[in-house]
Amino acid sequence: MTQAEIKALASEIIGDGQLPNKFFVTTGPWVTIVDEFGDLESELLNGFYESDTWTQVFDTYEEANKHFESIELDIYDGTAQILLEDRKIGVIKETRLEKVVKIDYVQTGNSDAKLFGYEK
C-alpha cells in the first residue's frame, strides 16, 4: 500500500467500531501549544509540512504497540506527535511534544527627566 492509500484507509475506518480491527501508528510534525489558561492548539514544526505525516498499519495491537514504543520524539526529524489508533475506538495511546507558552510581565521604563533639569 502506498502512503496515500494508507492515509485514505485510516481516515475512513479509524474509530468506526467495525471488524476486522486494524491498528494504525501515525507520526507527524504537529506540536501541541499549551497556553497559560490550559487551552490547546496545534502547529507544525518549522520546516515541516502536513504531508510529512506518516502512518503504518498493523494487524495486532502487540505489533503496533511495539512499533509505537520504538519511535522517539525528535523535533529535528519532524516527529513531534505519535498516535496509536484502532478501528474499534480510535485513539488508544498518544505521545506528543508540548510547547508551553507562559506570559511573564516585566516592568521596564526609561526617563529623560534629567535631560530637562528635573533630576540631578
C-alpha positions in Angstrom: 0.0 0.0 0.0 1.2 3.5 -0.8 1.2 6.2 1.9 -1.7 7.9 0.2 -3.8 4.7 0.3 -2.9 4.1 3.9 -4.0 7.6 4.9 -7.2 7.2 2.9 -8.0 3.9 4.6 -7.2 5.3 8.0 -9.4 8.4 7.5 -12.3 6.1 6.6 -12.1 3.4 9.3 -10.4 4.7 12.4 -12.9 4.6 15.2 -15.8 3.2 13.1 -16.3 0.3 15.5 -16.3 -2.3 12.8 -14.3 -5.5 12.3 -11.7 -6.7 11.3 -9.8 -4.5 13.6 -6.7 -2.7 12.3 -4.1 -0.7 14.2 -2.5 2.5 12.9 0.7 4.1 14.2 1.0 7.7 12.9 3.9 10.1 13.4 3.7 13.7 12.5 5.3 17.1 12.9 2.4 18.6 14.9 3.4 20.3 18.2 0.7 21.0 20.8 0.7 24.5 22.2 -0.5 24.9 25.8 -1.2 28.5 26.9 -1.3 29.8 30.4 -5.1 29.1 30.6 -4.6 25.4 29.6 -6.1 25.9 26.1 -4.6 23.6 23.4 -3.7 24.4 19.8 -1.5 22.7 17.3 1.1 24.0 14.9 3.6 22.4 12.5 7.2 22.3 13.4 9.2 24.9 11.5 10.4 23.5 8.2 7.9 20.6 8.0 4.6 20.2 6.2 1.4 18.4 6.8 2.5 15.8 4.1 5.3 14.8 6.5 2.8 12.8 8.5 3.5 9.0 8.2 1.1 6.2 9.0 1.7 2.4 9.2 -0.9 -0.3 9.5 -0.7 -3.4 11.8 -3.0 -6.4 12.3 -2.4 -6.8 16.0 -2.1 -4.5 19.0 1.2 -6.1 20.0 2.9 -5.3 16.7 1.5 -1.8 16.7 2.5 -1.1 20.3 6.0 -2.5 19.8 6.4 -0.1 16.9 4.8 2.8 18.8 7.3 2.2 21.7 10.3 2.1 19.3 9.7 5.7 18.0 11.3 8.6 19.8 10.0 12.2 19.6 12.6 14.3 17.8 12.0 17.9 16.5 14.9 17.6 14.1 13.4 14.7 12.1 9.8 16.0 12.4 8.4 13.6 15.0 6.5 15.7 17.4 3.4 13.5 17.8 2.9 9.7 17.8 -0.6 8.2 17.8 -1.7 4.6 18.2 -5.3 4.2 16.9 -7.5 1.3 16.0 -10.7 0.7 14.1 -12.9 0.0 17.1 -12.4 3.0 19.4 -9.9 5.4 17.7 -7.0 6.8 19.8 -5.5 4.3 22.2 -2.2 5.9 23.0 -0.6 9.3 22.2 2.7 10.8 22.9 3.4 14.4 21.9 5.7 17.4 22.4 4.1 20.3 24.0 5.2 23.9 23.7 4.2 25.7 26.9 3.5 29.4 26.4 3.9 31.3 29.7 3.4 35.0 29.7 5.6 36.9 32.2 5.2 40.6 32.6 8.3 42.6 33.4 8.2 46.3 34.3 10.6 48.4 32.2 10.9 52.1 31.5 13.2 55.0 30.9 13.4 58.6 31.9 14.6 61.6 30.1 13.8 63.8 33.2 17.4 64.7 33.8 17.8 66.0 30.3 15.2 68.7 31.1 16.6 69.5 34.5 14.1 67.6 36.7 16.7 65.2 38.1 20.1 66.0 39.4 
